[in-house]
Amino acid sequence: MDLIMIILPVFIIFFIGYMGQKLIGFDIKSISTAALYLMSPFLAFRTFYSNELTMDYLYIVLFSLLLTLVLFIVVWFTARAMKTTRPQRSAMILGGVFMNSGNYGAPVVLFAFGAVGFDYAVVMMVFQSLLMNTLGIFFASIGGEEKATWRQSLQRVIRMPLIYAAILGVGLQLAAVSVPKTLMEGISLVADASIPTVMLVLGMQLAAIARKKVAYRYVSAVIVIRMVLSPLIAAGILYFMPVNDLLKAVIIVQSAMPAAANTTMFALQFGTEPDLVSFTTFVTTLISIITIPIVLLFLGV
């Protein structure tokens, strides 16, 4: 029951967004654009500026790259075998490769492993966010309604402010530049608003889903990859990495998270099968009520 209570707040926020869309109705794309372009860069800057860089963080980066590569290969060949269209393949990549390590994973890690584990979770969250805001946007763009070319998709990635905000945060930290307290307070206000906004957007999109448009066999394939194969692949990669047991546990829990809420924003932004992406996120999130406690028990929590 305690493990269920850890993830309950996440579902409360999703439900608020769901009911808000049902009862009031919002311009979901405008809200998602604001969260993506205006709020998320402040979160990335604050995290990279405030968290001291260590060797453990280097291993987190290496792990994230390896896991993303392996999952991409698995999803790509699965999608090819299922004879998907270009938008469907991109939607499967969004749901299968990128996990909700931020507004779901980080709070779970905090309650399960404490402050030290949470520091690891935040670094993984931000790097995963960088991957989502580069590779995720690339595949959302190339599989979107506009049928963008590779060059056009790369140009959209380059225009993402989150990348430059993270680089600025690292640069100021390494240069030991002190940001005035009042300025950091303003940055934190926007940064703190980004995560709940993204979660509300997911709830809104779930309320707008037309289920008859969802191809359930693609959802099923992504569920297996995201919820079963991902933590198993993570454990296999970590077997060869010299990291402490706490970091291993945090990474495995993060890898077992459902599809990232941010992918819903990308799918909305570029018209990349948003119903399929949102429904995948919804189902994997519901399933995680069972799978996350199982993973935590397996890790001895």
ChimeraX commands (.cxc) that place a marker at each C-alpha (Angstrom):
marker #1 position 0.00,0.00,0.00 radius 0.5
marker #1 position 2.89,2.40,0.80 radius 0.5
marker #1 position 4.30,1.89,-2.71 radius 0.5
marker #1 position 0.89,2.65,-4.22 radius 0.5
marker #1 position 0.70,5.88,-2.20 radius 0.5
marker #1 position 4.04,6.98,-3.69 radius 0.5
marker #1 position 2.62,7.06,-7.22 radius 0.5
marker #1 position -0.86,8.31,-6.29 radius 0.5
marker #1 position -0.03,12.06,-6.62 radius 0.5
marker #1 position 0.98,11.52,-10.25 radius 0.5
marker #1 position -2.43,10.14,-11.09 radius 0.5
marker #1 position -4.18,12.94,-9.22 radius 0.5
marker #1 position -2.52,15.54,-11.49 radius 0.5
marker #1 position -3.33,13.52,-14.61 radius 0.5
marker #1 position -6.96,13.35,-13.44 radius 0.5
marker #1 position -7.11,17.13,-12.88 radius 0.5
marker #1 position -5.99,17.73,-16.47 radius 0.5
marker #1 position -8.44,15.11,-17.72 radius 0.5
marker #1 position -11.40,16.64,-15.90 radius 0.5
marker #1 position -10.38,20.18,-16.86 radius 0.5
marker #1 position -10.45,19.25,-20.53 radius 0.5
marker #1 position -13.77,17.43,-20.18 radius 0.5
marker #1 position -15.51,20.19,-18.25 radius 0.5
marker #1 position -13.93,23.35,-19.68 radius 0.5
marker #1 position -11.96,22.51,-22.82 radius 0.5
marker #1 position -8.55,24.06,-23.55 radius 0.5
marker #1 position -6.32,24.72,-26.54 radius 0.5
marker #1 position -4.03,21.81,-25.70 radius 0.5
marker #1 position -1.43,22.54,-28.37 radius 0.5
marker #1 position -0.89,26.12,-27.14 radius 0.5
marker #1 position -0.37,24.94,-23.56 radius 0.5
marker #1 position 2.02,22.18,-24.65 radius 0.5
marker #1 position 4.01,24.64,-26.76 radius 0.5
marker #1 position 4.37,26.99,-23.80 radius 0.5
marker #1 position 5.60,24.18,-21.58 radius 0.5
marker #1 position 8.04,22.94,-24.21 radius 0.5
marker #1 position 9.56,26.25,-25.31 radius 0.5
marker #1 position 9.10,28.54,-22.29 radius 0.5
marker #1 position 9.19,26.42,-19.12 radius 0.5
marker #1 position 11.39,23.36,-19.75 radius 0.5
marker #1 position 14.57,25.38,-20.57 radius 0.5
marker #1 position 14.47,26.93,-17.08 radius 0.5
marker #1 position 14.25,23.47,-15.50 radius 0.5
marker #1 position 17.23,22.25,-17.54 radius 0.5
marker #1 position 19.31,25.32,-16.69 radius 0.5
marker #1 position 18.62,25.07,-12.95 radius 0.5
marker #1 position 19.42,21.36,-12.79 radius 0.5
marker #1 position 22.71,21.55,-14.64 radius 0.5
marker #1 position 23.76,24.71,-12.83 radius 0.5
marker #1 position 22.87,23.48,-9.34 radius 0.5
marker #1 position 24.07,19.83,-9.40 radius 0.5
marker #1 position 27.82,19.31,-9.14 radius 0.5
marker #1 position 29.24,17.12,-11.92 radius 0.5
marker #1 position 30.85,13.81,-10.79 radius 0.5
marker #1 position 31.99,10.52,-12.37 radius 0.5
marker #1 position 28.66,8.96,-11.42 radius 0.5
marker #1 position 26.98,11.48,-13.70 radius 0.5
marker #1 position 29.28,10.45,-16.54 radius 0.5
marker #1 position 28.12,6.85,-16.09 radius 0.5
marker #1 position 24.50,8.03,-16.10 radius 0.5
marker #1 position 25.10,9.76,-19.43 radius 0.5
marker #1 position 26.84,6.69,-20.89 radius 0.5
marker #1 position 24.08,4.40,-19.67 radius 0.5
marker #1 position 21.34,6.63,-21.06 radius 0.5
marker #1 position 22.98,6.69,-24.49 radius 0.5
marker #1 position 23.39,2.91,-24.55 radius 0.5
marker #1 position 19.84,2.21,-23.37 radius 0.5
marker #1 position 18.40,4.68,-25.88 radius 0.5
marker #1 position 20.38,3.05,-28.70 radius 0.5
marker #1 position 19.33,-0.50,-27.78 radius 0.5
marker #1 position 15.67,0.44,-27.32 radius 0.5
marker #1 position 15.66,2.34,-30.60 radius 0.5
marker #1 position 16.98,-0.74,-32.42 radius 0.5
marker #1 position 14.37,-2.97,-30.77 radius 0.5
marker #1 position 11.50,-0.59,-31.59 radius 0.5
marker #1 position 12.72,0.02,-35.14 radius 0.5
marker #1 position 12.87,-3.66,-36.06 radius 0.5
marker #1 position 9.58,-4.36,-34.28 radius 0.5
marker #1 position 7.89,-1.56,-36.23 radius 0.5
marker #1 position 9.39,-2.77,-39.50 radius 0.5
marker #1 position 8.17,-6.31,-38.81 radius 0.5
marker #1 position 4.67,-4.94,-38.13 radius 0.5
marker #1 position 4.76,-2.99,-41.43 radius 0.5
marker #1 position 3.96,0.36,-39.85 radius 0.5
marker #1 position 3.65,3.66,-41.66 radius 0.5
marker #1 position 6.22,6.40,-41.07 radius 0.5
marker #1 position 4.04,8.27,-38.52 radius 0.5
marker #1 position 3.19,5.03,-36.70 radius 0.5
marker #1 position 6.87,4.06,-36.54 radius 0.5
marker #1 position 7.77,7.45,-35.10 radius 0.5
marker #1 position 4.94,7.19,-32.56 radius 0.5
marker #1 position 6.22,3.77,-31.45 radius 0.5
marker #1 position 9.72,5.20,-31.05 radius 0.5
marker #1 position 8.37,8.03,-28.90 radius 0.5
marker #1 position 6.50,5.62,-26.65 radius 0.5
marker #1 position 9.02,2.80,-26.48 radius 0.5
marker #1 position 12.36,4.59,-26.20 radius 0.5
marker #1 position 11.67,7.52,-23.87 radius 0.5
marker #1 position 10.60,6.90,-20.28 radius 0.5
marker #1 position 8.89,9.21,-17.80 radius 0.5
marker #1 position 11.99,9.69,-15.63 radius 0.5
marker #1 position 11.02,13.21,-14.56 radius 0.5
marker #1 position 7.50,13.90,-13.36 radius 0.5
marker #1 position 6.96,10.26,-12.39 radius 0.5
marker #1 position 10.35,8.61,-11.95 radius 0.5
marker #1 position 12.05,11.29,-9.86 radius 0.5
marker #1 position 9.31,11.45,-7.17 radius 0.5
marker #1 position 9.22,7.64,-6.92 radius 0.5
marker #1 position 12.99,7.55,-6.46 radius 0.5
marker #1 position 12.81,10.26,-3.80 radius 0.5
marker #1 position 10.33,8.31,-1.68 radius 0.5
marker #1 position 12.04,4.96,-2.31 radius 0.5
marker #1 position 15.73,5.88,-1.95 radius 0.5
marker #1 position 15.89,9.30,-0.28 radius 0.5
marker #1 position 17.75,12.50,-1.13 radius 0.5
marker #1 position 20.94,10.88,-2.46 radius 0.5
marker #1 position 18.99,8.70,-4.85 radius 0.5
marker #1 position 16.93,11.71,-5.88 radius 0.5
marker #1 position 20.10,13.60,-6.91 radius 0.5
marker #1 position 20.94,10.74,-9.26 radius 0.5
marker #1 position 17.37,10.72,-10.55 radius 0.5
marker #1 position 17.43,14.44,-11.35 radius 0.5
marker #1 position 20.61,14.14,-13.42 radius 0.5
marker #1 position 19.18,11.18,-15.34 radius 0.5
marker #1 position 15.91,13.08,-15.78 radius 0.5
marker #1 position 17.64,16.09,-17.31 radius 0.5
marker #1 position 19.82,14.04,-19.66 radius 0.5
marker #1 position 16.80,11.99,-20.69 radius 0.5
marker #1 position 15.05,15.29,-21.29 radius 0.5
marker #1 position 17.92,16.36,-23.54 radius 0.5
marker #1 position 17.60,13.11,-25.48 radius 0.5
marker #1 position 13.84,13.57,-25.78 radius 0.5
marker #1 position 14.23,17.19,-26.85 radius 0.5
marker #1 position 16.70,16.22,-29.57 radius 0.5
marker #1 position 16.09,12.66,-30.78 radius 0.5
marker #1 position 12.45,12.70,-29.67 radius 0.5
marker #1 position 11.69,15.92,-31.50 radius 0.5
marker #1 position 13.62,14.69,-34.52 radius 0.5
marker #1 position 11.47,11.54,-34.85 radius 0.5
marker #1 position 8.27,13.40,-34.00 radius 0.5
marker #1 position 9.06,15.91,-36.72 radius 0.5
marker #1 position 10.10,13.40,-39.38 radius 0.5
marker #1 position 6.97,11.33,-38.72 radius 0.5
marker #1 position 4.62,14.29,-38.41 radius 0.5
marker #1 position 1.83,15.55,-40.63 radius 0.5
marker #1 position 4.18,17.86,-42.50 radius 0.5
marker #1 position 6.39,14.89,-43.47 radius 0.5
marker #1 position 9.53,16.86,-42.75 radius 0.5
marker #1 position 12.83,15.86,-44.31 radius 0.5
marker #1 position 15.86,14.85,-42.24 radius 0.5
marker #1 position 17.34,18.34,-42.72 radius 0.5
marker #1 position 14.12,20.07,-41.62 radius 0.5
marker #1 position 13.88,17.80,-38.57 radius 0.5
marker #1 position 17.48,18.56,-37.59 radius 0.5
marker #1 position 16.80,22.29,-37.94 radius 0.5
marker #1 position 13.88,21.98,-35.52 radius 0.5
marker #1 position 16.13,20.19,-33.03 radius 0.5
marker #1 position 18.73,22.96,-33.29 radius 0.5
marker #1 position 16.05,25.56,-32.52 radius 0.5
marker #1 position 15.11,23.90,-29.20 radius 0.5
marker #1 position 15.99,26.31,-26.36 radius 0.5
marker #1 position 16.33,23.52,-23.77 radius 0.5
marker #1 position 19.63,22.40,-25.30 radius 0.5
marker #1 position 21.20,25.82,-24.97 radius 0.5
marker #1 position 19.80,26.29,-21.47 radius 0.5
marker #1 position 21.48,23.07,-20.30 radius 0.5
marker #1 position 24.79,24.05,-21.93 radius 0.5
marker #1 position 24.59,27.46,-20.26 radius 0.5
marker #1 position 23.96,25.85,-16.87 radius 0.5
marker #1 position 26.97,23.56,-17.20 radius 0.5
marker #1 position 29.14,26.42,-18.44 radius 0.5
marker #1 position 28.27,28.72,-15.55 radius 0.5
marker #1 position 28.84,25.92,-13.04 radius 0.5
marker #1 position 32.27,25.04,-14.45 radius 0.5
marker #1 position 33.22,28.72,-14.60 radius 0.5
marker #1 position 32.07,29.15,-10.98 radius 0.5
marker #1 position 29.82,32.04,-11.97 radius 0.5
marker #1 position 27.39,32.96,-9.19 radius 0.5
marker #1 position 23.85,33.67,-10.33 radius 0.5
marker #1 position 22.14,36.29,-8.12 radius 0.5
marker #1 position 19.69,34.81,-5.62 radius 0.5
marker #1 position 16.74,36.87,-6.85 radius 0.5
marker #1 position 17.37,35.76,-10.44 radius 0.5
marker #1 position 17.56,32.10,-9.40 radius 0.5
marker #1 position 14.27,32.50,-7.54 radius 0.5
marker #1 position 12.63,33.68,-10.75 radius 0.5
marker #1 position 14.20,30.82,-12.71 radius 0.5
marker #1 position 12.97,28.35,-10.09 radius 0.5
marker #1 position 9.42,29.64,-10.29 radius 0.5
marker #1 position 9.24,28.84,-14.00 radius 0.5
marker #1 position 11.20,25.58,-13.61 radius 0.5
marker #1 position 8.86,24.32,-10.88 radius 0.5
marker #1 position 5.86,25.05,-13.11 radius 0.5
marker #1 position 7.13,22.96,-16.03 radius 0.5
marker #1 position 6.61,19.45,-14.63 radius 0.5
marker #1 position 2.99,19.82,-13.42 radius 0.5
marker #1 position 2.11,21.65,-16.65 radius 0.5
marker #1 position 3.37,18.74,-18.73 radius 0.5
marker #1 position 1.40,16.34,-16.57 radius 0.5
marker #1 position -1.77,18.41,-16.93 radius 0.5
marker #1 position -1.30,18.44,-20.72 radius 0.5
marker #1 position -1.14,14.65,-20.72 radius 0.5
marker #1 position -4.40,14.46,-18.77 radius 0.5
marker #1 position -6.02,16.90,-21.21 radius 0.5
marker #1 position -4.90,14.91,-24.21 radius 0.5
marker #1 position -6.18,11.67,-22.69 radius 0.5
marker #1 position -9.59,13.32,-22.37 radius 0.5
marker #1 position -9.54,14.15,-26.08 radius 0.5
marker #1 position -8.51,10.72,-27.33 radius 0.5
marker #1 position -10.68,9.15,-30.01 radius 0.5
marker #1 position -10.09,5.50,-29.20 radius 0.5
marker #1 position -11.36,4.24,-32.51 radius 0.5
marker #1 position -8.29,5.81,-34.12 radius 0.5
marker #1 position -5.82,3.95,-31.90 radius 0.5
marker #1 position -4.11,0.88,-33.36 radius 0.5
marker #1 position -4.04,-1.36,-30.31 radius 0.5
marker #1 position -1.51,-3.84,-31.67 radius 0.5
marker #1 position 1.09,-1.08,-31.85 radius 0.5
marker #1 position 0.24,-0.04,-28.30 radius 0.5
marker #1 position 0.69,-3.64,-27.13 radius 0.5
marker #1 position 4.11,-3.90,-28.73 radius 0.5
marker #1 position 5.27,-0.68,-27.10 radius 0.5
marker #1 position 3.94,-1.80,-23.71 radius 0.5
marker #1 position 6.11,-4.92,-23.79 radius 0.5
marker #1 position 9.18,-2.97,-24.85 radius 0.5
marker #1 position 8.68,-0.09,-22.40 radius 0.5
marker #1 position 7.54,-1.97,-19.30 radius 0.5
marker #1 position 9.30,-5.34,-19.60 radius 0.5
marker #1 position 12.30,-5.18,-21.92 radius 0.5
marker #1 position 13.54,-1.74,-20.84 radius 0.5
marker #1 position 14.34,-2.60,-17.19 radius 0.5
marker #1 position 15.80,-5.95,-18.25 radius 0.5
marker #1 position 18.06,-4.29,-20.82 radius 0.5
marker #1 position 19.03,-1.71,-18.18 radius 0.5
marker #1 position 20.06,-4.42,-15.75 radius 0.5
marker #1 position 22.14,-6.05,-18.49 radius 0.5
marker #1 position 23.97,-2.81,-19.31 radius 0.5
marker #1 position 24.60,-2.02,-15.63 radius 0.5
marker #1 position 26.19,-5.45,-15.11 radius 0.5
marker #1 position 29.22,-4.17,-17.03 radius 0.5
marker #1 position 29.40,-0.72,-15.39 radius 0.5
marker #1 position 31.39,0.03,-12.17 radius 0.5
marker #1 position 28.67,1.95,-10.31 radius 0.5
marker #1 position 27.42,1.65,-6.73 radius 0.5
marker #1 position 24.33,-0.36,-5.79 radius 0.5
marker #1 position 22.20,2.73,-5.08 radius 0.5
marker #1 position 22.87,4.20,-8.51 radius 0.5
marker #1 position 22.10,0.84,-10.12 radius 0.5
marker #1 position 18.78,0.65,-8.29 radius 0.5
marker #1 position 17.84,4.22,-9.23 radius 0.5
marker #1 position 18.65,3.63,-12.89 radius 0.5
marker #1 position 16.68,0.37,-13.05 radius 0.5
marker #1 position 13.63,2.03,-11.47 radius 0.5
marker #1 position 13.87,4.94,-13.91 radius 0.5
marker #1 position 14.19,2.51,-16.83 radius 0.5
marker #1 position 11.00,0.75,-15.73 radius 0.5
marker #1 position 8.94,3.94,-15.92 radius 0.5
marker #1 position 6.03,4.33,-18.39 radius 0.5
marker #1 position 6.24,6.29,-21.61 radius 0.5
marker #1 position 7.31,9.90,-21.12 radius 0.5
marker #1 position 4.60,12.54,-20.81 radius 0.5
marker #1 position 6.70,14.89,-22.94 radius 0.5
marker #1 position 6.22,12.65,-25.97 radius 0.5
marker #1 position 2.55,13.62,-25.94 radius 0.5
marker #1 position 3.57,17.26,-26.40 radius 0.5
marker #1 position 5.87,16.34,-29.29 radius 0.5
marker #1 position 3.16,14.29,-30.97 radius 0.5
marker #1 position 0.74,17.19,-30.60 radius 0.5
marker #1 position 3.28,19.72,-31.81 radius 0.5
marker #1 position 4.07,17.88,-35.04 radius 0.5
marker #1 position 0.91,15.82,-35.61 radius 0.5
marker #1 position 2.69,12.48,-35.12 radius 0.5
marker #1 position -0.18,10.10,-34.32 radius 0.5
marker #1 position -1.01,12.00,-31.07 radius 0.5
marker #1 position -3.84,9.61,-30.16 radius 0.5
marker #1 position -1.51,6.61,-30.42 radius 0.5
marker #1 position 1.24,8.30,-28.40 radius 0.5
marker #1 position -1.14,9.60,-25.72 radius 0.5
marker #1 position -2.97,6.29,-25.35 radius 0.5
marker #1 position 0.37,4.45,-25.09 radius 0.5
marker #1 position 1.42,6.83,-22.31 radius 0.5
marker #1 position -1.92,6.37,-20.59 radius 0.5
marker #1 position -1.87,2.56,-20.68 radius 0.5
marker #1 position 1.77,2.21,-19.64 radius 0.5
marker #1 position 1.12,4.63,-16.77 radius 0.5
marker #1 position -1.82,2.54,-15.57 radius 0.5
marker #1 position 0.18,-0.68,-15.86 radius 0.5
marker #1 position 2.99,0.91,-13.86 radius 0.5
marker #1 position 0.73,0.78,-10.78 radius 0.5
marker #1 position 1.53,-2.94,-10.78 radius 0.5
marker #1 position 4.96,-3.10,-12.41 radius 0.5
marker #1 position 6.76,-0.35,-10.43 radius 0.5
marker #1 position 6.03,-1.94,-7.02 radius 0.5
marker #1 position 7.23,-5.27,-8.43 radius 0.5
marker #1 position 10.50,-3.68,-9.55 radius 0.5
marker #1 position 10.96,-1.98,-6.17 radius 0.5
marker #1 position 10.33,-5.27,-4.36 radius 0.5
marker #1 position 12.83,-7.01,-6.64 radius 0.5
marker #1 position 15.40,-4.36,-5.69 radius 0.5
marker #1 position 14.74,-4.96,-2.01 radius 0.5
marker #1 position 12.97,-1.67,-1.22 radius 0.5
marker link #1:1,2 radius 0.2
marker link #1:2,3 radius 0.2
marker link #1:3,4 radius 0.2
marker link #1:4,5 radius 0.2
marker link #1:5,6 radius 0.2
marker link #1:6,7 radius 0.2
marker link #1:7,8 radius 0.2
marker link #1:8,9 radius 0.2
marker link #1:9,10 radius 0.2
marker link #1:10,11 radius 0.2
marker link #1:11,12 radius 0.2
marker link #1:12,13 radius 0.2
marker link #1:13,14 radius 0.2
marker link #1:14,15 radius 0.2
marker link #1:15,16 radius 0.2
marker link #1:16,17 radius 0.2
marker link #1:17,18 radius 0.2
marker link #1:18,19 radius 0.2
marker link #1:19,20 radius 0.2
marker link #1:20,21 radius 0.2
marker link #1:21,22 radius 0.2
marker link #1:22,23 radius 0.2
marker link #1:23,24 radius 0.2
marker link #1:24,25 radius 0.2
marker link #1:25,26 radius 0.2
marker link #1:26,27 radius 0.2
marker link #1:27,28 radius 0.2
marker link #1:28,29 radius 0.2
marker link #1:29,30 radius 0.2
marker link #1:30,31 radius 0.2
marker link #1:31,32 radius 0.2
marker link #1:32,33 radius 0.2
marker link #1:33,34 radius 0.2
marker link #1:34,35 radius 0.2
marker link #1:35,36 radius 0.2
marker link #1:36,37 radius 0.2
marker link #1:37,38 radius 0.2
marker link #1:38,39 radius 0.2
marker link #1:39,40 radius 0.2
marker link #1:40,41 radius 0.2
marker link #1:41,42 radius 0.2
marker link #1:42,43 radius 0.2
marker link #1:43,44 radius 0.2
marker link #1:44,45 radius 0.2
marker link #1:45,46 radius 0.2
marker link #1:46,47 radius 0.2
marker link #1:47,48 radius 0.2
marker link #1:48,49 radius 0.2
marker link #1:49,50 radius 0.2
marker link #1:50,51 radius 0.2
marker link #1:51,52 radius 0.2
marker link #1:52,53 radius 0.2
marker link #1:53,54 radius 0.2
marker link #1:54,55 radius 0.2
marker link #1:55,56 radius 0.2
marker link #1:56,57 radius 0.2
marker link #1:57,58 radius 0.2
marker link #1:58,59 radius 0.2
marker link #1:59,60 radius 0.2
marker link #1:60,61 radius 0.2
marker link #1:61,62 radius 0.2
marker link #1:62,63 radius 0.2
marker link #1:63,64 radius 0.2
marker link #1:64,65 radius 0.2
marker link #1:65,66 radius 0.2
marker link #1:66,67 radius 0.2
marker link #1:67,68 radius 0.2
marker link #1:68,69 radius 0.2
marker link #1:69,70 radius 0.2
marker link #1:70,71 radius 0.2
marker link #1:71,72 radius 0.2
marker link #1:72,73 radius 0.2
marker link #1:73,74 radius 0.2
marker link #1:74,75 radius 0.2
marker link #1:75,76 radius 0.2
marker link #1:76,77 radius 0.2
marker link #1:77,78 radius 0.2
marker link #1:78,79 radius 0.2
marker link #1:79,80 radius 0.2
marker link #1:80,81 radius 0.2
marker link #1:81,82 radius 0.2
marker link #1:82,83 radius 0.2
marker link #1:83,84 radius 0.2
marker link #1:84,85 radius 0.2
marker link #1:85,86 radius 0.2
marker link #1:86,87 radius 0.2
marker link #1:87,88 radius 0.2
marker link #1:88,89 radius 0.2
marker link #1:89,90 radius 0.2
marker link #1:90,91 radius 0.2
marker link #1:91,92 radius 0.2
marker link #1:92,93 radius 0.2
marker link #1:93,94 radius 0.2
marker link #1:94,95 radius 0.2
marker link #1:95,96 radius 0.2
marker link #1:96,97 radius 0.2
marker link #1:97,98 radius 0.2
marker link #1:98,99 radius 0.2
marker link #1:99,100 radius 0.2
marker link #1:100,101 radius 0.2
marker link #1:101,102 radius 0.2
marker link #1:102,103 radius 0.2
marker link #1:103,104 radius 0.2
marker link #1:104,105 radius 0.2
marker link #1:105,106 radius 0.2
marker link #1:106,107 radius 0.2
marker link #1:107,108 radius 0.2
marker link #1:108,109 radius 0.2
marker link #1:109,110 radius 0.2
marker link #1:110,111 radius 0.2
marker link #1:111,112 radius 0.2
marker link #1:112,113 radius 0.2
marker link #1:113,114 radius 0.2
marker link #1:114,115 radius 0.2
marker link #1:115,116 radius 0.2
marker link #1:116,117 radius 0.2
marker link #1:117,118 radius 0.2
marker link #1:118,119 radius 0.2
marker link #1:119,120 radius 0.2
marker link #1:120,121 radius 0.2
marker link #1:121,122 radius 0.2
marker link #1:122,123 radius 0.2
marker link #1:123,124 radius 0.2
marker link #1:124,125 radius 0.2
marker link #1:125,126 radius 0.2
marker link #1:126,127 radius 0.2
marker link #1:127,128 radius 0.2
marker link #1:128,129 radius 0.2
marker link #1:129,130 radius 0.2
marker link #1:130,131 radius 0.2
marker link #1:131,132 radius 0.2
marker link #1:132,133 radius 0.2
marker link #1:133,134 radius 0.2
marker link #1:134,135 radius 0.2
marker link #1:135,136 radius 0.2
marker link #1:136,137 radius 0.2
marker link #1:137,138 radius 0.2
marker link #1:138,139 radius 0.2
marker link #1:139,140 radius 0.2
marker link #1:140,141 radius 0.2
marker link #1:141,142 radius 0.2
marker link #1:142,143 radius 0.2
marker link #1:143,144 radius 0.2
marker link #1:144,145 radius 0.2
marker link #1:145,146 radius 0.2
marker link #1:146,147 radius 0.2
marker link #1:147,148 radius 0.2
marker link #1:148,149 radius 0.2
marker link #1:149,150 radius 0.2
marker link #1:150,151 radius 0.2
marker link #1:151,152 radius 0.2
marker link #1:152,153 radius 0.2
marker link #1:153,154 radius 0.2
marker link #1:154,155 radius 0.2
marker link #1:155,156 radius 0.2
marker link #1:156,157 radius 0.2
marker link #1:157,158 radius 0.2
marker link #1:158,159 radius 0.2
marker link #1:159,160 radius 0.2
marker link #1:160,161 radius 0.2
marker link #1:161,162 radius 0.2
marker link #1:162,163 radius 0.2
marker link #1:163,164 radius 0.2
marker link #1:164,165 radius 0.2
marker link #1:165,166 radius 0.2
marker link #1:166,167 radius 0.2
marker link #1:167,168 radius 0.2
marker link #1:168,169 radius 0.2
marker link #1:169,170 radius 0.2
marker link #1:170,171 radius 0.2
marker link #1:171,172 radius 0.2
marker link #1:172,173 radius 0.2
marker link #1:173,174 radius 0.2
marker link #1:174,175 radius 0.2
marker link #1:175,176 radius 0.2
marker link #1:176,177 radius 0.2
marker link #1:177,178 radius 0.2
marker link #1:178,179 radius 0.2
marker link #1:179,180 radius 0.2
marker link #1:180,181 radius 0.2
marker link #1:181,182 radius 0.2
marker link #1:182,183 radius 0.2
marker link #1:183,184 radius 0.2
marker link #1:184,185 radius 0.2
marker link #1:185,186 radius 0.2
marker link #1:186,187 radius 0.2
marker link #1:187,188 radius 0.2
marker link #1:188,189 radius 0.2
marker link #1:189,190 radius 0.2
marker link #1:190,191 radius 0.2
marker link #1:191,192 radius 0.2
marker link #1:192,193 radius 0.2
marker link #1:193,194 radius 0.2
marker link #1:194,195 radius 0.2
marker link #1:195,196 radius 0.2
marker link #1:196,197 radius 0.2
marker link #1:197,198 radius 0.2
marker link #1:198,199 radius 0.2
marker link #1:199,200 radius 0.2
marker link #1:200,201 radius 0.2
marker link #1:201,202 radius 0.2
marker link #1:202,203 radius 0.2
marker link #1:203,204 radius 0.2
marker link #1:204,205 radius 0.2
marker link #1:205,206 radius 0.2
marker link #1:206,207 radius 0.2
marker link #1:207,208 radius 0.2
marker link #1:208,209 radius 0.2
marker link #1:209,210 radius 0.2
marker link #1:210,211 radius 0.2
marker link #1:211,212 radius 0.2
marker link #1:212,213 radius 0.2
marker link #1:213,214 radius 0.2
marker link #1:214,215 radius 0.2
marker link #1:215,216 radius 0.2
marker link #1:216,217 radius 0.2
marker link #1:217,218 radius 0.2
marker link #1:218,219 radius 0.2
marker link #1:219,220 radius 0.2
marker link #1:220,221 radius 0.2
marker link #1:221,222 radius 0.2
marker link #1:222,223 radius 0.2
marker link #1:223,224 radius 0.2
marker link #1:224,225 radius 0.2
marker link #1:225,226 radius 0.2
marker link #1:226,227 radius 0.2
marker link #1:227,228 radius 0.2
marker link #1:228,229 radius 0.2
marker link #1:229,230 radius 0.2
marker link #1:230,231 radius 0.2
marker link #1:231,232 radius 0.2
marker link #1:232,233 radius 0.2
marker link #1:233,234 radius 0.2
marker link #1:234,235 radius 0.2
marker link #1:235,236 radius 0.2
marker link #1:236,237 radius 0.2
marker link #1:237,238 radius 0.2
marker link #1:238,239 radius 0.2
marker link #1:239,240 radius 0.2
marker link #1:240,241 radius 0.2
marker link #1:241,242 radius 0.2
marker link #1:242,243 radius 0.2
marker link #1:243,244 radius 0.2
marker link #1:244,245 radius 0.2
marker link #1:245,246 radius 0.2
marker link #1:246,247 radius 0.2
marker link #1:247,248 radius 0.2
marker link #1:248,249 radius 0.2
marker link #1:249,250 radius 0.2
marker link #1:250,251 radius 0.2
marker link #1:251,252 radius 0.2
marker link #1:252,253 radius 0.2
marker link #1:253,254 radius 0.2
marker link #1:254,255 radius 0.2
marker link #1:255,256 radius 0.2
marker link #1:256,257 radius 0.2
marker link #1:257,258 radius 0.2
marker link #1:258,259 radius 0.2
marker link #1:259,260 radius 0.2
marker link #1:260,261 radius 0.2
marker link #1:261,262 radius 0.2
marker link #1:262,263 radius 0.2
marker link #1:263,264 radius 0.2
marker link #1:264,265 radius 0.2
marker link #1:265,266 radius 0.2
marker link #1:266,267 radius 0.2
marker link #1:267,268 radius 0.2
marker link #1:268,269 radius 0.2
marker link #1:269,270 radius 0.2
marker link #1:270,271 radius 0.2
marker link #1:271,272 radius 0.2
marker link #1:272,273 radius 0.2
marker link #1:273,274 radius 0.2
marker link #1:274,275 radius 0.2
marker link #1:275,276 radius 0.2
marker link #1:276,277 radius 0.2
marker link #1:277,278 radius 0.2
marker link #1:278,279 radius 0.2
marker link #1:279,280 radius 0.2
marker link #1:280,281 radius 0.2
marker link #1:281,282 radius 0.2
marker link #1:282,283 radius 0.2
marker link #1:283,284 radius 0.2
marker link #1:284,285 radius 0.2
marker link #1:285,286 radius 0.2
marker link #1:286,287 radius 0.2
marker link #1:287,288 radius 0.2
marker link #1:288,289 radius 0.2
marker link #1:289,290 radius 0.2
marker link #1:290,291 radius 0.2
marker link #1:291,292 radius 0.2
marker link #1:292,293 radius 0.2
marker link #1:293,294 radius 0.2
marker link #1:294,295 radius 0.2
marker link #1:295,296 radius 0.2
marker link #1:296,297 radius 0.2
marker link #1:297,298 radius 0.2
marker link #1:298,299 radius 0.2
marker link #1:299,300 radius 0.2
marker link #1:300,301 radius 0.2
view
